[in-house]
Amino acid sequence: MNIPEHIITCLAEEGVEVSLELSKVAHKANRFGCEDRNVLNPTGPTNAERLVAELNDLLAVADMLAENGVIPHTWRDPAAQIAKREKVLKFMRYAEGTGALVC
């Protein structure tokens, strides 16, 4: 295994964590609040801090892919991010219209 392959494997692992851990933390933040802490670890990080940590882990690995020439250094695409924001907002308006989202 070479360095790019190792980093791609790390990306796959982070993808699983985003799918599982970030999803779990997001649900806990939604249920108990962003400033809540794990009842079994009351001095540990808040749900918001746990979300930030998981997102930073994913972005760090993505940056490492760019640093090692696996993806372009210009991988962050503001236009794609704007398009995603618009899509999320579109479906938020739809959810509001159905009564599933209260603003």
Secondary structure, DSSP 8 states (H G I E B T S, - for coil): --HHHHHHHHHHHHHHHIIIIIHHHHHHHHHH-TT-B-TT-TTS-BHHHHHHHHHHHHHHHHHHHHHTTSS-TT---HHHHHHHHHHHHHHHHHHHHHTSS--
